[in-house]
């Protein structure tokens, strides 16, 4: 018997014992196919990177040391201003104190001397966020920032980011760390149109970079994060953020071993010198350009550095005639009455903004007497309070939220409150007993009459009745930024203690004029650079408060013009609704009002011209006290009359809540909204 020949082994012996894939599993790729695809993609990616690396050269950094002018135009196309002087002077790294170099590293890239020129984790995060439309992301090393400064534009795209990475890698291989840091310090933008550490040292401290102290260097390093936003001279309201960033830089230096803790504790914030605005921005031009640039940067239309590079054609929303009308009104009613030898008059400042409520466009803005002499824009600054001009926003919130008094009565224009002076609010965890103007006790008083006479105790109690958090939400919906300083949620909110700007308040009043429809403001009609049209922010109108609520507030404010503190508005010659305000310690007086076609807020402020300290207005303009119904109202009326001259007279088309019949005050304890002091 012969043995059988064994069968030849199958060429697929590795599959012999594996069950056949059935069902949905047949649709899934095998591990061999998956690994093949991954390896192919990886090979292609590496090949692509090598190809790009070989094709992209490191450009000449000197080619970027030029800038073009920006042209700003009025709404009618006539030229408002031109900017674009390029301020840069290169210095060697040896001319920059080591502590200043370390301050910059502490602010921007503490691992600079140890990294390879790129931060892969940061780049992936930035690329992902940009791809998903999550705004501008950096995640960049100093080497990458230098590449962006010296070789590329500031466009936030994946293509530009890829070029930045390749050039950064090449640069890190070809240049020393010292050379890269020197280039970064010479090309970085610090604000005040200053490129490079030398220009920045001169612009902010009037000295060469070699003479900078550690504290001064830390402030300049802090500016790299947000140059225009952290200049404490042009925006006093930015001081808390600037000091916080300065502290961050110095604390980082201590952490890295570059600065001793005792030396750090001894440092005080080094205030910069006043800026020197270009002569071409005299008068209102500088304020308008500053406000427009701030709008473009804050709304992420362009960056401050992009604007500084220039080449933009910017058409603003400013109506030249109305701008001239506002300037003339301030000149006639305030400036012409100032005595240059009177110390009280030296402190007087004026800010004003006018908005078309139909579209949210800022048609006129008054920032100060002359940008080259008073560089802080009084129309946009956030260190004065709106005072009683905030009360209409509180009233709108009461109507919008169907609020009731402590006794359950709906709040209407005819609801009766206790208007006695220094009456403690009821129902608040925060004790508060505000003083009325002139320490007057009004006793039982309707909401309408309390608005006419600006009775503080009534509105402080109303804020508690509505709920301070609800009041704040309503105000934000009407146009007050949620993050303005002092915007808390206590009963003092009623008296306008937050530091909302004149522009902020004009937005809110324009919302009332538009029957509660809020259209985000704009200062810009169009922006182009070459053939490229820059996209502007969406400004979709939203109903901030109901028409019933807004129109009822307007009916109350019309009474204030007819028979209250805002009577001076009658000189404007149009139907108007308005409110006056006087800030704490009489440091500012405001008049806020609107016609059916125009919303305007004017503020007269007190500020020491030498120290910058906010000052009371006692004795200014030849008056014992400056109040909102005085010079601010006169400016408002003169401007409104001129701005609307030649236009058809419009009447308010109101749909307010039905008038409530005031009830006589009940005896104490009978459930009326009017009760003796301490019981409401």
Secondary structure, DSSP 8 states (H G I E B T S, - for coil): ----------TTGGGTTS----GGGGGS--HHHHHHHHHHHHHHHHHHHHHHHHH-----GGGG-----EEEE-TTS-EEEEE---EE----GGGS-HHHHHHHHHHH-TTTTTS-S--HHHHHHHHHHHHTT--------HHHHHHHHHTS-----HHHHHHHHHHHHHHHHHS-HHHHHHHHHHH-B-STTEESHHHHHHHHHSS-GGG--HHHHHHHHHHTTSTTTT-TTT-GGGHHHHHHHHHHHHHHHHHTTSS-HHHHHT------------GGGTTTHHHHHHHHHHHHHHTTSS-HHHHHH--EEEEES--HHHHHHHHHHHHHHTGGG--TT-TTGGGEEEEEEEEETTTTEEEEEE--S-TTT--S-TTT-SSS--GGGGHHHHHHHHHHTT-B-TTS-B--TT-EEE--TT---SS-SS------GGG----EEEHHHHHHHT-HHHHHHHHHHH-HHHHHHHHHHHT--TTSTT--SSGGGGG--S---HHHHHHHHHHHHTTTEE---BSEEEEEETTEE--------EESS-HHHHHHHHHHHHHHHHHSTTGGGGGG-S--EEEEEE-GGGSEEEEEEE-SS-EEEEEEEEB-TTT--B---TTGGG-S---IIIIIHHHHHHHHHHHTTTS--------------------TTSS-S---TT--
